[in-house]
Amino acid sequence: MPKAVENIDKLTFEDALTELDEIVRALESGATPLEESIKSYERGMALKSHCEARLKDARLRVEKITLSADGKPTGKTPFTADE
């Protein structure tokens, strides 16, 4: 059963993913009444969006460490998906 009106934005990625997994399992079991399934599905979609946003933020924050010719760290540059 989904948690009532808990603010998804305050959940960590791990907590949101755990709750999403619980919702998927409950829906896949087929034992959930229709109205509850609809509410669970809606919350699941919100949790999915939250997880995707958290992953995007994390990816953008990753930095690549640059090395000199002798292999010593010289600094860092922002991550780019093209590399």
C-alpha positions in Angstrom: 0.0 0.0 0.0 1.5 3.4 -0.9 2.3 5.8 1.8 -0.3 8.6 2.1 0.7 12.0 0.8 4.3 11.8 1.9 6.4 14.4 0.1 8.4 12.4 -2.5 10.8 15.3 -3.0 12.2 14.7 0.5 12.9 11.0 -0.1 16.4 9.8 -0.8 17.0 8.0 -4.1 17.3 4.7 -2.2 14.1 5.2 -0.2 12.2 6.2 -3.3 13.5 3.2 -5.3 12.6 0.8 -2.4 9.1 2.1 -2.2 8.7 1.9 -6.0 9.9 -1.7 -5.9 7.3 -2.4 -3.2 4.5 -0.8 -5.3 5.6 -2.8 -8.4 5.5 -6.1 -6.4 2.1 -5.3 -5.0 0.7 -4.4 -8.4 2.2 -7.5 -10.0 0.6 -9.7 -7.3 -2.8 -8.8 -8.6 -4.2 -8.9 -5.0 -4.6 -5.1 -4.7 -8.2 -3.6 -5.1 -8.6 -1.5 -8.2 -8.8 1.9 -6.5 -5.8 1.2 -4.4 -4.0 0.0 -7.5 -4.7 3.2 -9.3 -3.4 5.3 -6.4 -0.3 3.0 -6.1 0.3 3.4 -9.8 0.1 7.2 -9.6 2.5 7.3 -6.7 4.8 4.8 -8.5 5.0 7.1 -11.5 5.8 10.1 -9.2 8.5 8.0 -7.5 9.9 6.9 -10.9 10.2 10.6 -12.0 11.9 11.4 -8.7 14.4 8.6 -9.1 15.2 9.7 -12.7 15.7 13.3 -11.6 18.0 12.2 -8.8 20.1 10.1 -11.2 20.3 13.0 -13.7 21.5 15.3 -10.9 24.1 12.8 -9.8 25.3 12.3 -13.4 25.7 16.0 -13.9 27.7 16.3 -10.6 30.2 13.7 -11.5 33.5 15.2 -12.3 36.4 13.8 -14.3 39.8 14.0 -12.7 42.4 15.2 -15.2 45.9 13.7 -15.1 49.3 15.1 -16.2 51.5 13.2 -18.6 53.2 11.5 -15.6 49.8 10.3 -14.2 49.4 12.9 -11.4 46.1 14.6 -10.8 46.1 18.1 -12.2 42.5 19.1 -11.6 39.0 18.2 -12.5 36.6 19.0 -15.3 32.8 18.6 -15.4 31.4 15.3 -16.7 30.2 15.4 -20.3 28.1 12.6 -21.8 30.1 12.7 -25.0 33.3 11.3 -23.4 
